[in-house]
Amino acid sequence: MTSSAPRPKSPPAAPAAAPATLPGTRLNSLTGLRWIAAFAVFLNHLTTLLPLPHTDAVFALGASGVTFFFVLSGFVLTWTFLEGDRAGAFYGRRFARIWPVLAAGALLPLALQLPGVPDGETGEVVLMAVSAVLLLQAWVPGWILGGTSPVTWSLACEAFFYALFPFLGGFALRRSLRWLAGAAVVLVLIGWGIKVWLWEAYPPQARPAFTGMDGLIFGVYSPIARIWEFLLGVVAATAVRKGWRSPLGTGAATTVLAAGLLVLWLLRDETWRAFVVYDALGQVTAPLYALVVVAVAQRDMSGRSSWLGTRPMVFLGEWSYAFYLLHFTVLFEIASAVFDRKSIIEFYMMPVEASWSNAGWALLALGITTALCALVYRFYERPLELRLRVRMGSRNAPRVESTGLEAQRDPV
């Protein structure tokens, strides 16, 4: 405590926290991080479609890229949130952001794979694709990983998060830093509670028979099971906006993340890590990703340069949404031609033998996907998003023109 007596010649006492931050700083490095997360998911799917020797345990960690996207989405939406923004305008901007590419990402693989669908299954496959386009896929346990593009389930989760966010953004910003710290702890405990409950209800098995496991799959992939990751990003961004600064720089936060991933890799042969439905990958990585996102955001806020914010990385980050939605289709089409497989389920139930000869096909898939997504972004995604935003997503909150918020696009 300082004395109440005036001290005209003394400097004012240092504040306990940094001044509250206005949500106007463009965080380019977070855009670059999006590409790394999307590429990690690409590597994860290589383990199923074009496996390489001795890489499965490492590449499988790339599945946590989806956790990163959920945390980052909560962070960026909160970072750009303005009090007074209409819910309808917010929903319009979210629709403009995700739906055009989602529609392409669900319907293109349907068109490519539908001719090979066995008789009698066509109707259900079409319904699964429609559920993805309508952002309902993750609410139907049997359809979450079904259909012609398994990655689209996460967009149904995002839509649920978006539906709640207008009611959460302002609420979070009115909370104290102490309250936010407690909320972060509670959210992590909820994440672990979900996983431990599933372990009790569905004991991990070395060779699970993926039948009658809808409850387990729903508990892993559903919006209800994943919302805590999104909310962790909301809490982290709110704390930064209210003046909190993490003591971890980017190097330290990345080291902590690497340590967590190393522990998971060392435990790779444990039964609870053998299959994604049992894995605690998200529970371990979500808080670590939150620390990395905060550290990278703080570096951008300080004005320091970063290789993540360079033009090439920003370009790749802008393409990352299309990359995420289309990479599995490109991988599957190439792998299906190489191994004469007609369905996605065949790759999962009858694994392909790992071979270094797959490396060339993997590089081809990476090149095709990157080029395709650059074109999609330039001529379809971005133009259509801008048109839809004009019609559906105008803001009515103050200071919009001066903060440049529209330049900071949220990740998916």
One Martini backbone bead per residue (centre of mass of N, CA, C, O) as a GRO file, in nm:
protein
  412
    1MET     BB    1   0.098   0.034   0.019
    2THR     BB    2   0.027   0.371  -0.022
    3SER     BB    3   0.035   0.680   0.047
    4SER     BB    4  -0.194   0.961   0.057
    5ALA     BB    5   0.026   1.145   0.033
    6PRO     BB    6   0.172   1.382  -0.137
    7ARG     BB    7   0.424   1.326  -0.423
    8PRO     BB    8   0.540   1.532  -0.659
    9LYS     BB    9   0.852   1.397  -0.700
   10SER     BB   10   0.721   1.122  -0.745
   11PRO     BB   11   0.663   0.844  -0.890
   12PRO     BB   12   0.446   0.639  -0.982
   13ALA     BB   13   0.314   0.357  -0.923
   14ALA     BB   14   0.315   0.051  -1.027
   15PRO     BB   15   0.126  -0.154  -1.175
   16ALA     BB   16   0.004  -0.478  -1.146
   17ALA     BB   17  -0.084  -0.430  -1.444
   18ALA     BB   18  -0.136  -0.398  -1.745
   19PRO     BB   19  -0.291  -0.232  -1.954
   20ALA     BB   20  -0.552  -0.228  -2.117
   21THR     BB   21  -0.650  -0.378  -2.426
   22LEU     BB   22  -0.707  -0.307  -2.735
   23PRO     BB   23  -0.871  -0.474  -3.021
   24GLY     BB   24  -0.642  -0.368  -3.276
   25THR     BB   25  -0.424  -0.573  -3.302
   26ARG     BB   26  -0.241  -0.728  -3.533
   27LEU     BB   27  -0.192  -1.098  -3.547
   28ASN     BB   28   0.003  -1.247  -3.766
   29SER     BB   29   0.129  -1.495  -3.619
   30LEU     BB   30  -0.140  -1.651  -3.591
   31THR     BB   31  -0.167  -1.708  -3.888
   32GLY     BB   32   0.091  -1.879  -3.913
   33LEU     BB   33   0.001  -2.098  -3.707
   34ARG     BB   34  -0.225  -2.223  -3.873
   35TRP     BB   35  -0.046  -2.379  -4.070
   36ILE     BB   36   0.089  -2.569  -3.871
   37ALA     BB   37  -0.173  -2.708  -3.780
   38ALA     BB   38  -0.263  -2.809  -4.060
   39PHE     BB   39  -0.004  -2.976  -4.115
   40ALA     BB   40  -0.037  -3.166  -3.874
   41VAL     BB   41  -0.296  -3.298  -3.980
   42PHE     BB   42  -0.172  -3.406  -4.236
   43LEU     BB   43   0.030  -3.597  -4.095
   44ASN     BB   44  -0.180  -3.767  -3.950
   45HIS     BB   45  -0.314  -3.878  -4.224
   46LEU     BB   46  -0.066  -4.029  -4.329
   47THR     BB   47  -0.082  -4.277  -4.129
   48THR     BB   48  -0.328  -4.393  -4.309
   49LEU     BB   49  -0.272  -4.334  -4.630
   50LEU     BB   50   0.075  -4.259  -4.622
   51PRO     BB   51   0.283  -4.433  -4.470
   52LEU     BB   52   0.573  -4.400  -4.269
   53PRO     BB   53   0.843  -4.495  -4.130
   54HIS     BB   54   0.867  -4.413  -3.793
   55THR     BB   55   0.604  -4.182  -3.770
   56ASP     BB   56   0.335  -4.230  -3.620
   57ALA     BB   57   0.379  -4.113  -3.327
   58VAL     BB   58   0.437  -3.823  -3.430
   59PHE     BB   59   0.204  -3.764  -3.636
   60ALA     BB   60  -0.033  -3.818  -3.433
   61LEU     BB   61   0.000  -3.540  -3.283
   62GLY     BB   62  -0.152  -3.372  -3.513
   63ALA     BB   63  -0.444  -3.397  -3.397
   64SER     BB   64  -0.405  -3.133  -3.212
   65GLY     BB   65  -0.475  -2.915  -3.424
   66VAL     BB   66  -0.774  -2.890  -3.346
   67THR     BB   67  -0.731  -2.780  -3.066
   68PHE     BB   68  -0.588  -2.528  -3.159
   69PHE     BB   69  -0.826  -2.409  -3.318
   70PHE     BB   70  -1.018  -2.379  -3.079
   71VAL     BB   71  -0.844  -2.193  -2.910
   72LEU     BB   72  -0.792  -1.975  -3.128
   73SER     BB   73  -1.083  -1.900  -3.181
   74GLY     BB   74  -1.147  -1.792  -2.898
   75PHE     BB   75  -0.926  -1.577  -2.899
   76VAL     BB   76  -0.997  -1.406  -3.158
   77LEU     BB   77  -1.291  -1.342  -3.099
   78THR     BB   78  -1.220  -1.187  -2.836
   79TRP     BB   79  -1.014  -0.984  -2.953
   80THR     BB   80  -1.254  -0.863  -3.164
   81PHE     BB   81  -1.444  -0.777  -2.953
   82LEU     BB   82  -1.746  -0.572  -2.932
   83GLU     BB   83  -1.933  -0.378  -2.774
   84GLY     BB   84  -2.253  -0.388  -2.945
   85ASP     BB   85  -2.249  -0.617  -3.118
   86ARG     BB   86  -2.438  -0.785  -3.321
   87ALA     BB   87  -2.542  -1.105  -3.350
   88GLY     BB   88  -2.624  -1.107  -3.649
   89ALA     BB   89  -2.353  -1.000  -3.758
   90PHE     BB   90  -2.178  -1.221  -3.644
   91TYR     BB   91  -2.314  -1.458  -3.792
   92GLY     BB   92  -2.260  -1.348  -4.073
   93ARG     BB   93  -1.948  -1.360  -4.056
   94ARG     BB   94  -1.926  -1.662  -3.997
   95PHE     BB   95  -2.065  -1.761  -4.249
   96ALA     BB   96  -1.869  -1.623  -4.450
   97ARG     BB   97  -1.614  -1.773  -4.343
   98ILE     BB   98  -1.709  -2.103  -4.353
   99TRP     BB   99  -1.923  -2.202  -4.569
  100PRO     BB  100  -1.810  -2.205  -4.861
  101VAL     BB  101  -1.577  -2.412  -4.804
  102LEU     BB  102  -1.742  -2.630  -4.673
  103ALA     BB  103  -1.916  -2.700  -4.915
  104ALA     BB  104  -1.675  -2.787  -5.089
  105GLY     BB  105  -1.550  -2.995  -4.874
  106ALA     BB  106  -1.818  -3.184  -4.896
  107LEU     BB  107  -1.896  -3.207  -5.214
  108LEU     BB  108  -1.643  -3.296  -5.364
  109PRO     BB  109  -1.601  -3.583  -5.236
  110LEU     BB  110  -1.879  -3.682  -5.309
  111ALA     BB  111  -1.845  -3.672  -5.618
  112LEU     BB  112  -1.587  -3.863  -5.625
  113GLN     BB  113  -1.716  -4.118  -5.436
  114LEU     BB  114  -2.008  -4.203  -5.516
  115PRO     BB  115  -1.958  -4.422  -5.744
  116GLY     BB  116  -1.823  -4.629  -5.505
  117VAL     BB  117  -2.080  -4.673  -5.362
  118PRO     BB  118  -2.265  -4.891  -5.233
  119ASP     BB  119  -2.543  -5.037  -5.252
  120GLY     BB  120  -2.762  -4.867  -5.018
  121GLU     BB  121  -2.552  -4.609  -4.923
  122THR     BB  122  -2.608  -4.339  -5.065
  123GLY     BB  123  -2.811  -4.191  -4.883
  124GLU     BB  124  -2.629  -4.168  -4.628
  125VAL     BB  125  -2.391  -4.020  -4.757
  126VAL     BB  126  -2.554  -3.772  -4.839
  127LEU     BB  127  -2.653  -3.698  -4.555
  128MET     BB  128  -2.374  -3.647  -4.436
  129ALA     BB  129  -2.303  -3.412  -4.624
  130VAL     BB  130  -2.544  -3.236  -4.546
  131SER     BB  131  -2.473  -3.217  -4.243
  132ALA     BB  132  -2.213  -3.061  -4.295
  133VAL     BB  133  -2.337  -2.814  -4.445
  134LEU     BB  134  -2.544  -2.771  -4.184
  135LEU     BB  135  -2.378  -2.814  -3.911
  136LEU     BB  136  -2.460  -3.136  -3.782
  137GLN     BB  137  -2.259  -3.381  -3.767
  138ALA     BB  138  -2.163  -3.372  -3.448
  139TRP     BB  139  -2.472  -3.472  -3.348
  140VAL     BB  140  -2.405  -3.758  -3.495
  141PRO     BB  141  -2.231  -4.016  -3.400
  142GLY     BB  142  -2.236  -4.197  -3.675
  143TRP     BB  143  -2.131  -3.922  -3.853
  144ILE     BB  144  -1.872  -3.781  -3.763
  145LEU     BB  145  -1.669  -4.000  -3.938
  146GLY     BB  146  -1.827  -3.997  -4.180
  147GLY     BB  147  -1.816  -4.011  -4.500
  148THR     BB  148  -1.602  -3.826  -4.736
  149SER     BB  149  -1.519  -3.606  -4.486
  150PRO     BB  150  -1.401  -3.623  -4.166
  151VAL     BB  151  -1.318  -3.308  -4.101
  152THR     BB  152  -1.611  -3.159  -4.081
  153TRP     BB  153  -1.693  -3.185  -3.778
  154SER     BB  154  -1.552  -2.922  -3.659
  155LEU     BB  155  -1.760  -2.714  -3.779
  156ALA     BB  156  -1.994  -2.788  -3.594
  157CYS     BB  157  -1.852  -2.693  -3.343
  158GLU     BB  158  -1.805  -2.400  -3.425
  159ALA     BB  159  -2.103  -2.326  -3.454
  160PHE     BB  160  -2.167  -2.362  -3.155
  161PHE     BB  161  -1.970  -2.152  -3.051
  162TYR     BB  162  -2.091  -1.914  -3.208
  163ALA     BB  163  -2.376  -1.924  -3.081
  164LEU     BB  164  -2.255  -1.843  -2.786
  165PHE     BB  165  -2.057  -1.594  -2.798
  166PRO     BB  166  -2.238  -1.330  -2.767
  167PHE     BB  167  -2.286  -1.428  -2.451
  168LEU     BB  168  -1.963  -1.443  -2.364
  169GLY     BB  169  -1.787  -1.196  -2.425
  170GLY     BB  170  -1.902  -0.984  -2.227
  171PHE     BB  171  -1.890  -1.157  -1.974
  172ALA     BB  172  -1.581  -1.198  -1.965
  173LEU     BB  173  -1.504  -0.882  -1.963
  174ARG     BB  174  -1.649  -0.854  -1.662
  175ARG     BB  175  -1.423  -1.003  -1.542
  176SER     BB  176  -1.182  -1.097  -1.345
  177LEU     BB  177  -0.870  -1.221  -1.319
  178ARG     BB  178  -0.934  -1.423  -1.098
  179TRP     BB  179  -1.174  -1.553  -1.236
  180LEU     BB  180  -1.019  -1.644  -1.492
  181ALA     BB  181  -0.822  -1.832  -1.350
  182GLY     BB  182  -1.038  -2.022  -1.240
  183ALA     BB  183  -1.166  -2.095  -1.514
  184ALA     BB  184  -0.919  -2.232  -1.637
  185VAL     BB  185  -0.903  -2.461  -1.432
  186VAL     BB  186  -1.189  -2.572  -1.471
  187LEU     BB  187  -1.165  -2.641  -1.773
  188VAL     BB  188  -0.940  -2.849  -1.746
  189LEU     BB  189  -1.099  -3.034  -1.552
  190ILE     BB  190  -1.325  -3.094  -1.749
  191GLY     BB  191  -1.159  -3.229  -1.965
  192TRP     BB  192  -1.062  -3.459  -1.775
  193GLY     BB  193  -1.340  -3.558  -1.687
  194ILE     BB  194  -1.433  -3.661  -1.959
  195LYS     BB  195  -1.205  -3.867  -2.002
  196VAL     BB  196  -1.236  -4.036  -1.742
  197TRP     BB  197  -1.529  -4.116  -1.789
  198LEU     BB  198  -1.472  -4.270  -2.055
  199TRP     BB  199  -1.277  -4.476  -1.934
  200GLU     BB  200  -1.497  -4.599  -1.751
  201ALA     BB  201  -1.717  -4.661  -1.974
  202TYR     BB  202  -1.453  -4.714  -2.188
  203PRO     BB  203  -1.226  -4.920  -2.176
  204PRO     BB  204  -0.928  -4.952  -2.280
  205GLN     BB  205  -0.814  -5.100  -2.590
  206ALA     BB  206  -0.600  -5.244  -2.809
  207ARG     BB  207  -0.873  -5.373  -2.977
  208PRO     BB  208  -1.118  -5.213  -3.084
  209ALA     BB  209  -1.458  -5.241  -3.154
  210PHE     BB  210  -1.622  -5.027  -3.383
  211THR     BB  211  -1.887  -5.098  -3.194
  212GLY     BB  212  -2.101  -4.943  -2.990
  213MET     BB  213  -1.932  -4.630  -2.969
  214ASP     BB  214  -2.096  -4.362  -2.976
  215GLY     BB  215  -2.044  -4.239  -2.695
  216LEU     BB  216  -1.739  -4.207  -2.723
  217ILE     BB  217  -1.728  -4.042  -2.983
  218PHE     BB  218  -1.908  -3.810  -2.880
  219GLY     BB  219  -1.712  -3.744  -2.632
  220VAL     BB  220  -1.475  -3.647  -2.840
  221TYR     BB  221  -1.630  -3.481  -3.104
  222SER     BB  222  -1.819  -3.304  -2.972
  223PRO     BB  223  -1.916  -2.995  -2.876
  224ILE     BB  224  -1.937  -3.067  -2.573
  225ALA     BB  225  -1.639  -3.192  -2.551
  226ARG     BB  226  -1.488  -2.910  -2.688
  227ILE     BB  227  -1.563  -2.629  -2.551
  228TRP     BB  228  -1.332  -2.593  -2.344
  229GLU     BB  229  -1.119  -2.505  -2.554
  230PHE     BB  230  -1.254  -2.249  -2.650
  231LEU     BB  231  -1.283  -2.116  -2.363
  232LEU     BB  232  -0.981  -2.096  -2.312
  233GLY     BB  233  -0.940  -1.880  -2.530
  234VAL     BB  234  -1.129  -1.671  -2.411
  235VAL     BB  235  -0.982  -1.634  -2.141
  236ALA     BB  236  -0.704  -1.555  -2.250
  237ALA     BB  237  -0.792  -1.299  -2.408
  238THR     BB  238  -0.922  -1.149  -2.175
  239ALA     BB  239  -0.672  -1.125  -1.997
  240VAL     BB  240  -0.505  -0.961  -2.200
  241ARG     BB  241  -0.708  -0.724  -2.232
  242LYS     BB  242  -0.688  -0.671  -1.901
  243GLY     BB  243  -0.340  -0.696  -1.867
  244TRP     BB  244  -0.229  -0.965  -1.886
  245ARG     BB  245   0.098  -1.133  -1.848
  246SER     BB  246   0.297  -1.364  -1.948
  247PRO     BB  247   0.603  -1.506  -1.838
  248LEU     BB  248   0.604  -1.642  -2.115
  249GLY     BB  249   0.764  -1.682  -2.381
  250THR     BB  250   0.795  -1.831  -2.679
  251GLY     BB  251   1.023  -2.023  -2.600
  252ALA     BB  252   0.901  -2.134  -2.335
  253ALA     BB  253   0.624  -2.225  -2.444
  254THR     BB  254   0.741  -2.420  -2.658
  255THR     BB  255   0.894  -2.600  -2.459
  256VAL     BB  256   0.649  -2.696  -2.299
  257LEU     BB  257   0.508  -2.823  -2.538
  258ALA     BB  258   0.736  -3.020  -2.616
  259ALA     BB  259   0.728  -3.173  -2.347
  260GLY     BB  260   0.438  -3.278  -2.372
  261LEU     BB  261   0.483  -3.432  -2.641
  262LEU     BB  262   0.708  -3.615  -2.536
  263VAL     BB  263   0.544  -3.764  -2.327
  264LEU     BB  264   0.339  -3.878  -2.527
  265TRP     BB  265   0.550  -4.034  -2.692
  266LEU     BB  266   0.656  -4.215  -2.457
  267LEU     BB  267   0.334  -4.318  -2.424
  268ARG     BB  268   0.249  -4.462  -2.703
  269ASP     BB  269   0.196  -4.776  -2.581
  270GLU     BB  270  -0.042  -4.704  -2.444
  271THR     BB  271  -0.369  -4.777  -2.445
  272TRP     BB  272  -0.477  -4.468  -2.415
  273ARG     BB  273  -0.297  -4.404  -2.702
  274ALA     BB  274  -0.380  -4.599  -2.945
  275PHE     BB  275  -0.648  -4.423  -2.970
  276VAL     BB  276  -0.822  -4.141  -3.018
  277VAL     BB  277  -1.070  -4.209  -2.828
  278TYR     BB  278  -0.854  -4.231  -2.572
  279ASP     BB  279  -0.699  -3.983  -2.597
  280ALA     BB  280  -0.522  -3.704  -2.413
  281LEU     BB  281  -0.424  -3.481  -2.610
  282GLY     BB  282  -0.613  -3.235  -2.551
  283GLN     BB  283  -0.566  -3.213  -2.244
  284VAL     BB  284  -0.260  -3.144  -2.272
  285THR     BB  285  -0.252  -2.915  -2.513
  286ALA     BB  286  -0.449  -2.680  -2.462
  287PRO     BB  287  -0.291  -2.516  -2.241
  288LEU     BB  288  -0.030  -2.498  -2.414
  289TYR     BB  289  -0.153  -2.344  -2.651
  290ALA     BB  290  -0.242  -2.100  -2.490
  291LEU     BB  291   0.045  -2.010  -2.416
  292VAL     BB  292   0.146  -1.971  -2.705
  293VAL     BB  293  -0.062  -1.766  -2.803
  294VAL     BB  294   0.002  -1.550  -2.594
  295ALA     BB  295   0.303  -1.515  -2.659
  296VAL     BB  296   0.266  -1.434  -2.956
  297ALA     BB  297   0.079  -1.194  -2.907
  298GLN     BB  298   0.275  -1.030  -2.729
  299ARG     BB  299   0.488  -0.992  -2.945
  300ASP     BB  300   0.311  -0.834  -3.142
  301MET     BB  301   0.230  -0.605  -2.941
  302SER     BB  302   0.543  -0.509  -2.912
  303GLY     BB  303   0.661  -0.513  -3.230
  304ARG     BB  304   0.791  -0.775  -3.284
  305SER     BB  305   0.940  -0.981  -3.485
  306SER     BB  306   0.834  -1.268  -3.700
  307TRP     BB  307   0.827  -1.548  -3.892
  308LEU     BB  308   0.512  -1.582  -3.864
  309GLY     BB  309   0.469  -1.270  -3.995
  310THR     BB  310   0.538  -1.331  -4.265
  311ARG     BB  311   0.420  -1.343  -4.575
  312PRO     BB  312   0.432  -1.649  -4.626
  313MET     BB  313   0.285  -1.730  -4.359
  314VAL     BB  314   0.030  -1.567  -4.404
  315PHE     BB  315  -0.056  -1.702  -4.661
  316LEU     BB  316  -0.074  -1.987  -4.545
  317GLY     BB  317  -0.279  -1.911  -4.325
  318GLU     BB  318  -0.505  -1.823  -4.528
  319TRP     BB  319  -0.509  -2.124  -4.657
  320SER     BB  320  -0.570  -2.327  -4.413
  321TYR     BB  321  -0.871  -2.382  -4.432
  322ALA     BB  322  -0.871  -2.520  -4.707
  323PHE     BB  323  -0.657  -2.723  -4.636
  324TYR     BB  324  -0.812  -2.870  -4.416
  325LEU     BB  325  -1.070  -2.950  -4.600
  326LEU     BB  326  -0.888  -3.081  -4.861
  327HIS     BB  327  -0.652  -3.280  -4.788
  328PHE     BB  328  -0.801  -3.552  -4.757
  329THR     BB  329  -0.900  -3.577  -5.045
  330VAL     BB  330  -0.624  -3.582  -5.181
  331LEU     BB  331  -0.506  -3.819  -5.025
  332PHE     BB  332  -0.724  -4.028  -5.097
  333GLU     BB  333  -0.705  -4.024  -5.406
  334ILE     BB  334  -0.410  -4.114  -5.416
  335ALA     BB  335  -0.422  -4.367  -5.232
  336SER     BB  336  -0.644  -4.516  -5.387
  337ALA     BB  337  -0.476  -4.546  -5.650
  338VAL     BB  338  -0.228  -4.695  -5.525
  339PHE     BB  339  -0.418  -4.923  -5.339
  340ASP     BB  340  -0.704  -4.992  -5.439
  341ARG     BB  341  -0.915  -4.810  -5.285
  342LYS     BB  342  -1.272  -4.726  -5.223
  343SER     BB  343  -1.248  -4.660  -4.909
  344ILE     BB  344  -1.191  -4.525  -4.603
  345ILE     BB  345  -1.242  -4.772  -4.416
  346GLU     BB  346  -1.016  -4.953  -4.535
  347PHE     BB  347  -0.776  -4.792  -4.412
  348TYR     BB  348  -0.863  -4.843  -4.109
  349MET     BB  349  -0.914  -5.169  -4.113
  350MET     BB  350  -0.665  -5.192  -4.348
  351PRO     BB  351  -0.366  -5.128  -4.315
  352VAL     BB  352  -0.103  -4.976  -4.447
  353GLU     BB  353   0.209  -5.016  -4.539
  354ALA     BB  354   0.494  -4.890  -4.457
  355SER     BB  355   0.669  -4.651  -4.684
  356TRP     BB  356   0.903  -4.462  -4.861
  357SER     BB  357   0.734  -4.458  -5.130
  358ASN     BB  358   0.518  -4.249  -5.005
  359ALA     BB  359   0.667  -3.975  -5.009
  360GLY     BB  360   0.603  -3.879  -5.297
  361TRP     BB  361   0.294  -3.877  -5.259
  362ALA     BB  362   0.291  -3.678  -5.025
  363LEU     BB  363   0.421  -3.440  -5.178
  364LEU     BB  364   0.204  -3.426  -5.393
  365ALA     BB  365  -0.030  -3.367  -5.201
  366LEU     BB  366   0.088  -3.107  -5.087
  367GLY     BB  367   0.112  -2.949  -5.351
  368ILE     BB  368  -0.182  -2.967  -5.446
  369THR     BB  369  -0.317  -2.847  -5.195
  370THR     BB  370  -0.173  -2.574  -5.192
  371ALA     BB  371  -0.253  -2.481  -5.476
  372LEU     BB  372  -0.558  -2.511  -5.444
  373CYS     BB  373  -0.587  -2.315  -5.196
  374ALA     BB  374  -0.482  -2.063  -5.334
  375LEU     BB  375  -0.712  -2.054  -5.543
  376VAL     BB  376  -0.951  -2.060  -5.356
  377TYR     BB  377  -0.884  -1.802  -5.203
  378ARG     BB  378  -0.860  -1.602  -5.449
  379PHE     BB  379  -1.147  -1.700  -5.621
  380TYR     BB  380  -1.353  -1.776  -5.363
  381GLU     BB  381  -1.330  -1.726  -5.059
  382ARG     BB  382  -1.268  -1.418  -5.034
  383PRO     BB  383  -1.480  -1.290  -5.226
  384LEU     BB  384  -1.729  -1.421  -5.090
  385GLU     BB  385  -1.687  -1.317  -4.808
  386LEU     BB  386  -1.703  -1.013  -4.871
  387ARG     BB  387  -1.989  -1.015  -4.985
  388LEU     BB  388  -2.130  -1.136  -4.733
  389ARG     BB  389  -2.042  -0.921  -4.529
  390VAL     BB  390  -2.192  -0.682  -4.653
  391ARG     BB  391  -2.481  -0.823  -4.616
  392MET     BB  392  -2.439  -0.965  -4.298
  393GLY     BB  393  -2.165  -0.817  -4.118
  394SER     BB  394  -2.221  -0.548  -3.999
  395ARG     BB  395  -2.128  -0.307  -3.783
  396ASN     BB  396  -2.242  -0.105  -3.471
  397ALA     BB  397  -1.991  -0.044  -3.333
  398PRO     BB  398  -1.761   0.130  -3.196
  399ARG     BB  399  -1.439   0.190  -3.358
  400VAL     BB  400  -1.412   0.023  -3.619
  401GLU     BB  401  -1.250   0.211  -3.815
  402SER     BB  402  -0.988   0.234  -3.608
  403THR     BB  403  -0.910  -0.089  -3.553
  404GLY     BB  404  -0.910  -0.310  -3.785
  405LEU     BB  405  -1.069  -0.592  -3.741
  406GLU     BB  406  -1.117  -0.721  -4.027
  407ALA     BB  407  -0.812  -0.813  -4.059
  408GLN     BB  408  -0.885  -1.017  -3.824
  409ARG     BB  409  -0.911  -1.345  -3.880
  410ASP     BB  410  -1.060  -1.617  -3.791
  411PRO     BB  411  -1.013  -1.930  -3.703
  412VAL     BB  412  -1.083  -2.300  -3.769
   0.00000   0.00000   0.00000
